[in-house]
Amino acid sequence: MNVASPCNVLMLYPLFTAESFWSFGESCKLMGVRRPAAPLGLITVAAMLPKDWTVRLIDCNTQPFGDDDLAWADVVFTGGMLPQQADTLRLIDMCRAAGKPVVVGGPDPTSSPHIYERADFEVLGEAEGVIDEFIAAWESGKRSGVFTAPKFQADVTTTPVPRFDLLKFEDYLYLGVQYSRGCPFTCEFCDIIELYGRVPRTKTTEQMFVELETLYNMGYRGHLDFVDDNFIGNKKSLRQFLPKLAEWQRAHGYPFELSTEASVNLADDPELLDLMGAANFFAIFVGIESPDPATLVAMRKKQNTRRNIAESIHKIYGAGMLVTAGFIVGFDSEKVAMADAMVDFIEEAAIPVAMVGLLYALPNTQLTRRLAKEGRLHADHDLASTTGGDQCTGGINFDPVRPLRDILMDYKTVLERVYSPAAYAGRIDKLMMLLDRSRQRHELAEGDIRARVGAMETVHRVVTAIPNGRPLWQTFMNCAKRDTSSARIAVQMIAAYAHLGPFSRKVIDAIDARLAALDDETVIPAPPIDATAVRYLA
């Protein structure tokens, strides 16, 4: 065989752990899709391969693959994130058994390469900085090796347009694009700065419009997520990009409704809020983590201190963008019971979708290194769960300072109170009173997959499937009386509850099992957090 001949590449996107906060299985069923998000990383790598190589993509979360697919392939590419670890290892073994060379890469192999040593090739770090080295080795006849990119040096202005043509758009609730990589902050528990650095690198405006035009010309309409680690990490570039993005959206009839992830200091910048609203952003994920100022300082998330976080969230609502948020229980500095304070904050901020997890020491983070130095890190800390749930709901993978029973009880209490149907419906109702949608386009673009399911039909299906779900119906009616735009957002939140409600109860059951397995220990009730500190986080 001529080793430099064209190559058949089979890209396999591994299964996520069966159920997690992020899977939204029941919600996807309501909307007639298979998964929330498409595999942007693999289709970006596909675009970097030689033009005469033939690429097939199979998302194992949406479709099966068989012996014929493996027989066709000369080489298999796979890899992904920590919740995909178990299936990535399964795929590696399957490919090796079939005699097919397998290449593994992505965030988890980069952070824990030792776990993936049985792959033939490991391509670690950002693909732009190392893929040419791998291609040259493959074409020279090498059939194994480790290729590691220089850290934080990939020039994203050279990143090609992802191979969107490899996707089946109808399988996904939304697609993704990437504008920047990296985050300027230093949160101890986060692996983003370890993978991509603290100096956010951005694509050019022209580059982004080529990607948007590609999707537009392919007929895609609907929810488009900017998958950036912190969308506002490079504000200087963003201020140049957003006005042109808004202009592009207007000129094309607002084909995309946009979302992203950003730090809460977005609320400090009225200009950015206005620009994002004008560009038709409708949702922001924000990492809040804790209502306790001492805990925020200890985890090095100082950008969340010196502010009233609830008021900051309300400012984002005032710009027409709903907020979903992440919260974590289990930090060393939690010297008191956190449940009441966390629930009160989530209610005050009016955040319906609050992703609450147990602290998990991710591989290759400041937190993991500190815990290892202190002798508190569990030996299997970097092995992902294979039994359901995600790495957060399956935490804690270290010896905590607080009694584990106290942490688990706090976590259980938060989930029970936050995800009761009445509490969830109440937060939607409050959110819709705070959300000012005057900047955004109210109607969905023609062809948006979310328009296929009627609002009343969706709410009815959720309410009838959820015990005590009547408050969700009342909330929908309240929103419908106000205006159609807020009613549509409310329906999306209610559809999310089709997953979040049942899943939270499964997590509670799992926590009960962990509690039952613990030896009895004396639980000393802790005093409540000072109300002023919780309210103002100053």
C-alpha positions in Angstrom: 0.0 0.0 0.0 1.2 3.5 -0.8 1.2 5.1 2.6 0.8 8.6 1.1 -2.4 7.6 -0.8 -5.8 9.1 0.1 -7.0 7.9 3.5 -10.5 6.9 4.8 -11.0 8.5 8.2 -13.9 7.3 10.5 -14.6 9.9 13.2 -16.5 8.4 16.2 -17.9 10.8 18.7 -18.2 8.8 22.0 -21.2 8.3 24.1 -21.7 10.6 27.1 -22.3 9.0 30.4 -25.9 7.8 30.2 -27.4 10.5 32.2 -26.1 13.9 33.4 -27.4 17.4 34.1 -26.3 18.2 30.5 -27.9 15.4 28.6 -31.5 16.8 28.5 -32.7 13.5 27.1 -36.4 13.9 27.8 -36.3 17.6 26.7 -34.7 16.5 23.4 -37.5 14.0 22.9 -40.1 16.8 23.4 -38.4 18.8 20.7 -38.0 15.9 18.3 -34.2 15.8 18.3 -31.6 13.2 19.6 -29.0 15.4 21.4 -28.7 19.0 22.5 -25.4 19.8 20.9 -23.4 18.7 17.8 -19.7 17.6 18.1 -17.9 20.8 17.0 -14.4 19.6 17.9 -14.3 16.6 15.6 -15.7 18.5 12.6 -13.1 21.2 13.2 -10.3 18.6 13.2 -11.9 17.1 10.0 -11.4 20.4 8.3 -7.7 20.3 9.0 -7.1 17.0 7.3 -5.8 16.7 3.7 -8.4 17.5 1.1 -7.9 14.1 -0.6 -8.7 12.2 2.7 -12.3 11.0 3.0 -14.0 11.6 6.3 -17.2 10.1 7.8 -18.6 11.2 11.1 -20.7 9.0 13.4 -22.0 10.5 16.6 -22.5 7.5 18.8 -25.1 9.5 20.8 -27.4 9.7 17.8 -26.8 6.6 15.6 -25.1 3.2 15.8 -22.1 2.1 13.8 -21.2 -1.3 12.6 -18.6 -3.6 11.1 -19.1 -2.1 7.6 -18.1 1.3 9.0 -14.9 -0.1 10.5 -14.1 -2.1 7.5 -14.3 1.0 5.3 -11.9 3.0 7.6 -8.1 3.2 7.3 -7.9 5.0 10.6 -10.4 6.0 13.3 -10.4 9.3 15.2 -12.1 9.6 18.6 -11.9 11.3 21.9 -13.7 14.0 23.9 -14.4 15.2 27.4 -14.4 13.5 30.8 -18.0 12.3 30.7 -17.1 10.5 27.4 -14.1 8.8 28.9 -15.6 5.3 29.4 -17.0 5.1 25.9 -13.8 6.5 24.3 -11.9 3.6 25.9 -14.5 1.1 24.7 -14.2 2.5 21.2 -10.4 2.3 21.3 -10.6 -1.4 22.3 -13.1 -2.1 19.6 -11.0 -0.5 16.9 -7.8 -2.3 18.1 -9.7 -5.6 18.0 -10.7 -4.9 14.4 -7.1 -4.1 13.5 -7.9 -0.5 12.8 -5.3 2.2 14.0 -7.0 4.6 16.4 -6.2 8.2 17.1 -7.4 9.8 20.3 -7.5 13.5 21.3 -9.5 16.2 23.0 -9.7 17.7 26.4 -9.7 14.5 28.5 -6.9 12.7 26.7 -4.9 16.0 26.9 -5.4 16.2 30.6 -5.0 12.5 31.4 -2.9 10.9 28.5 -1.9 7.9 30.7 -5.5 6.7 30.6 -5.5 6.5 26.8 -2.1 4.8 26.3 -3.7 1.9 24.5 -4.6 4.1 21.5 -2.2 3.9 18.6 -1.9 7.6 18.4 -2.4 10.4 21.0 -2.8 13.9 19.5 -2.7 16.1 22.6 -3.5 19.8 23.0 -4.9 22.2 20.4 -5.1 20.5 17.0 -3.9 23.5 15.0 -0.5 23.2 16.6 0.1 19.5 16.1 -2.1 18.0 13.4 0.3 18.6 10.6 3.0 16.7 12.5 0.6 13.7 12.9 -0.4 13.8 9.2 3.3 13.8 8.1 4.0 10.9 10.4 1.0 8.9 9.1 1.8 9.6 5.4 5.4 8.5 6.1 4.1 5.1 7.2 4.3 5.5 11.0 1.4 3.7 12.8 1.8 4.9 16.4 3.1 7.9 18.3 2.4 10.7 20.7 2.1 14.2 19.3 1.8 17.2 21.7 1.0 20.7 20.7 2.8 23.7 22.3 0.6 25.0 25.0 -1.5 28.2 24.3 0.2 28.9 21.0 -2.4 27.8 18.4 -3.2 30.6 16.0 -7.0 30.4 15.8 -7.0 32.8 12.9 -5.8 29.9 10.9 -8.6 27.5 12.1 -10.6 26.4 9.0 -14.4 26.4 8.7 -15.6 23.3 10.5 -17.0 20.5 8.3 -20.6 21.3 9.1 -21.5 19.1 6.1 -20.7 16.0 8.2 -23.5 16.8 10.6 -27.2 15.8 10.4 -28.7 19.1 11.5 -32.0 17.5 12.4 -30.4 15.4 15.1 -29.5 18.4 17.3 -31.3 21.1 19.2 -28.5 23.6 18.4 -25.2 23.9 16.6 -22.0 25.5 17.8 -19.3 27.9 16.6 -16.2 29.1 18.4 -15.0 32.7 18.4 -12.3 32.6 21.2 -10.3 30.3 23.4 -9.1 30.9 26.9 -10.2 32.8 30.0 -8.4 35.6 31.9 -9.4 34.4 35.3 -7.8 31.9 37.7 -10.6 29.8 39.2 -8.8 27.0 41.1 -11.2 24.2 40.1 -11.3 25.0 36.4 -9.3 23.2 33.7 -9.9 25.8 30.9 -6.8 27.9 31.8 -4.7 24.7 31.9 -5.9 23.7 28.4 -6.2 27.0 26.6 -4.4 29.6 28.7 -5.3 32.9 30.3 -4.9 35.1 27.2 -8.1 34.7 25.1 -7.3 34.3 21.4 -10.0 35.3 18.9 -10.8 34.5 15.4 -11.1 37.4 13.0 -14.5 39.0 12.2 -14.1 38.0 8.6 -13.4 34.4 9.6 -16.5 34.2 11.8 -18.7 35.5 9.0 -17.4 32.8 6.6 -18.6 30.2 9.2 -21.9 31.9 9.7 -22.4 32.3 5.9 -21.6 28.6 5.5 -24.3 27.6 8.0 -26.7 30.1 6.5 -26.1 28.8 2.9 -26.6 25.3 4.1 -30.1 26.2 5.3 -29.5 26.1 9.0 -31.8 28.3 11.1 -32.2 28.5 14.8 -30.2 28.2 18.0 -26.5 28.8 17.5 -24.1 28.5 20.5 -20.8 30.3 20.8 -18.9 27.6 22.7 -16.3 30.0 24.0 -14.8 29.4 27.4 -15.6 33.0 28.3 -17.1 35.0 25.5 -16.2 38.4 27.0 -12.6 37.3 27.8 -11.2 39.6 25.1 -13.5 42.6 25.3 -11.4 44.7 22.9 -11.9 42.3 20.0 -15.5 41.6 21.0 -16.5 45.3 20.8 -15.3 45.3 17.2 -17.1 42.0 16.3 -20.5 42.5 17.9 -21.7 45.5 16.0 -20.9 43.8 12.7 -22.5 40.6 14.0 -25.7 42.6 14.7 -25.5 44.1 11.2 -25.1 40.6 9.7 -28.0 39.3 11.6 -30.3 42.1 10.5 -29.2 41.8 6.8 -30.0 38.1 6.9 -33.3 38.3 8.7 -32.0 37.1 12.1 -31.4 33.4 11.1 -29.7 32.6 14.4 -30.7 33.0 18.0 -27.5 33.0 20.0 -26.2 31.8 23.3 -22.8 31.6 25.0 -20.9 31.4 28.3 -19.5 34.5 30.0 -18.3 35.6 33.4 -20.7 37.6 35.6 -18.8 40.8 35.1 -20.6 41.1 31.8 -23.2 42.8 33.9 -20.7 45.7 34.6 -20.6 46.6 30.9 -23.9 48.2 29.6 -22.3 48.6 26.2 -21.5 44.9 25.8 -25.0 44.0 27.1 -26.6 46.3 24.5 -24.4 44.9 21.7 -25.2 41.3 22.6 -28.9 42.1 22.8 -28.8 43.7 19.4 -27.0 40.7 17.9 -29.9 38.5 19.1 -28.2 36.7 22.1 -30.9 35.2 24.2 -29.1 33.0 26.8 -25.9 33.1 28.8 -24.3 30.4 31.0 -22.6 31.9 34.1 -20.5 30.1 36.6 -21.7 31.4 40.0 -20.5 28.4 42.1 -21.3 29.7 45.6 -23.2 32.4 47.5 -20.5 32.6 50.1 -17.9 35.4 49.6 -15.2 33.6 51.6 -15.6 30.5 49.4 -15.4 32.6 46.2 -12.2 34.1 47.4 -10.8 30.7 48.4 -11.5 29.2 45.0 -9.9 32.3 43.3 -13.2 33.4 41.7 -12.7 37.0 42.8 -14.6 38.3 39.8 -17.8 37.2 41.6 -17.0 39.1 44.8 -17.4 42.8 45.5 -20.8 42.7 43.9 -24.4 41.8 44.5 -24.6 38.8 42.1 -28.4 38.6 42.1 -28.5 42.2 40.9 -25.8 41.4 38.3 -28.0 38.6 36.9 -31.0 40.9 36.8 -29.0 43.4 34.7 -28.4 40.6 32.2 -32.1 39.9 32.2 -32.7 43.6 31.6 -30.7 43.2 28.3 -33.0 40.4 27.2 -30.8 37.4 28.0 -31.8 34.6 30.3 -29.2 33.1 32.6 -28.4 29.5 33.3 -25.8 29.0 36.0 -23.5 26.6 37.7 -23.3 26.0 41.4 -20.9 23.7 43.4 -21.2 22.2 46.9 -18.2 20.8 48.7 -15.5 23.5 49.0 -13.1 23.4 51.9 -14.1 26.9 53.0 -17.7 26.0 53.6 -17.6 26.2 57.3 -21.4 26.3 57.7 -24.4 24.6 56.1 -24.7 26.1 52.6 -28.1 24.7 51.5 -30.3 27.6 52.7 -28.0 30.3 51.4 -27.7 28.6 48.0 -31.4 28.0 47.6 -32.2 31.6 48.7 -29.8 33.0 46.2 -31.1 30.9 43.3 -34.6 32.1 44.2 -33.6 35.7 44.5 -31.7 35.7 41.3 -34.6 33.9 39.5 -32.4 31.3 37.8 -34.6 28.4 36.7 -31.9 26.2 35.2 -29.4 26.0 38.1 -26.8 23.3 37.5 -25.9 22.2 41.0 -23.1 19.7 41.4 -20.6 18.3 44.0 -17.1 19.6 43.7 -15.0 17.3 41.5 -11.2 17.8 41.2 -10.7 17.7 37.5 -7.4 16.4 36.1 -4.6 18.9 35.7 -6.0 21.8 37.7 -4.7 24.0 40.5 -7.2 22.3 42.8 -6.0 18.8 41.9 -2.4 19.7 42.4 -3.1 21.2 45.8 -5.1 18.2 47.0 -2.4 15.9 45.8 0.2 17.8 47.7 -2.0 17.7 50.8 -2.4 13.9 50.4 -6.2 14.2 50.0 -6.7 13.3 46.3 -8.2 9.8 45.7 -6.1 7.4 43.7 -8.8 7.1 41.0 -9.6 10.8 40.8 -9.2 11.0 37.0 -11.4 8.0 36.2 -14.8 8.9 35.1 -18.0 7.3 36.3 -19.4 4.5 34.2 -22.6 3.9 36.2 -24.7 7.0 35.3 -24.6 10.5 36.5 -21.8 13.0 35.6 -18.6 13.6 37.4 -20.1 16.4 39.6 -23.1 14.3 40.8 -20.7 11.5 41.4 -18.2 13.7 43.4 -16.4 14.1 45.8 -13.1 12.5 44.5 -11.0 13.7 47.5 -11.0 13.7 51.2 -13.1 16.8 52.2 -12.5 19.1 55.2 -16.2 19.1 56.1 -17.8 15.8 57.0 -18.9 14.1 53.8 -22.3 13.5 55.3 -22.8 17.3 55.8 -21.8 18.0 52.2 -24.2 15.3 50.9 -27.1 16.5 53.0 -26.6 20.1 51.9 -26.5 19.0 48.3 -29.6 16.9 48.6 -31.5 19.7 50.3 -30.6 22.2 47.5 -31.8 19.7 44.8 -35.0 18.9 46.6 -35.9 22.6 47.1 -34.7 24.1 43.8 -36.2 21.4 41.6 -39.6 21.1 43.1 -42.2 21.9 40.4 -43.6 24.9 42.4 -40.2 26.4 43.0 -39.0 25.9 39.4 -42.2 27.4 38.0 -42.0 30.3 40.4 -38.5 31.2 39.2 -39.7 31.1 35.6 -42.5 33.5 36.4 -40.1 35.9 38.1 -37.6 35.6 35.3 -40.2 36.5 32.7 -41.1 39.7 34.7 -37.4 40.7 34.7 -36.6 39.8 31.1 -36.7 42.7 28.7 -36.8 41.3 25.1 -37.2 44.6 23.4 -33.7 44.4 21.8 -34.1 40.9 20.4 -36.1 39.5 17.5 -39.3 38.0 19.0 -40.1 35.5 16.3 -38.1 32.4 15.5 -36.6 32.2 12.0 -38.5 30.1 9.5 -37.0 26.6 9.6 -36.0 26.8 13.3 -36.4 23.3 14.7 -37.9 24.7 17.9 -40.9 26.0 16.0 -42.0 22.4 15.1 -43.6 21.8 18.5 -46.5 23.9 19.7 -46.2 25.7 23.0 -49.4 24.4 24.5 -48.6 20.8 23.4 -45.1 21.0 24.9 -46.3 22.3 28.3 -49.2 19.8 28.4 -46.8 16.9 27.8 -44.5 18.1 30.6 -47.2 18.8 33.1 -48.9 15.5 32.5 -45.7 13.6 32.9 -44.4 15.3 36.0 -46.0 14.7 39.4 -47.4 17.9 40.9 -46.6 19.7 37.7 -49.7 22.0 37.7 -47.7 25.1 38.7 -45.8 24.9 35.4 -49.0 25.2 33.5 -50.0 28.3 35.5 -46.7 29.9 34.9 -47.0 29.3 31.1 -50.5 30.9 31.2 -49.1 33.9 33.2 -46.4 34.4 30.6 -48.7 34.0 27.6 -50.8 36.8 28.9 -47.8 39.2 29.0 -46.3 38.7 25.5 -45.5 35.9 23.0 -41.8 36.3 23.3 -41.6 35.7 27.0 -44.1 32.8 26.6 -41.7 31.2 24.1 -38.8 31.5 26.5 -41.0 30.1 29.3 -41.8 27.1 27.1 -38.1 26.4 26.6 -37.6 26.5 30.4 -40.5 24.2 31.0 -39.2 21.8 28.3 -35.9 21.8 30.2 -37.7 20.7 33.3 -38.9 17.5 31.5 -35.3 16.4 32.0 -34.2 18.4 35.1 -37.1 17.4 37.3 -36.8 13.6 37.0 -33.0 13.7 36.8 -32.7 15.7 40.1 -34.9 13.0 41.8 -32.5 10.3 40.5 -29.5 12.2 41.8 -31.3 12.6 45.2 -31.8 8.8 45.2 -28.1 8.3 44.5 -27.2 10.7 47.3 -29.5 8.8 49.7 -27.7 5.6 48.8 -24.3 7.3 49.5 -25.6 8.6 52.8 -26.9 5.1 53.8 -23.5 3.7 53.1 -21.7 6.1 55.4 -20.9 5.1 58.9 -23.1 7.0 61.4 -21.5 10.1 62.6 -22.6 13.0 64.8 -23.9 15.9 62.7 -23.4 19.2 64.5 -25.9 21.8 63.1 -24.1 24.8 61.7 -25.2 28.4 62.2 -26.8 30.1 59.2 -24.7 32.4 56.9 -25.0 36.0 57.6 -28.0 37.3 55.5 -26.2 40.6 54.6 -23.2 38.6 53.3 -25.4 36.4 51.2 -27.4 39.4 49.7 -24.5 41.6 48.9 -21.5 39.2 48.6 -19.3 42.1 49.5 
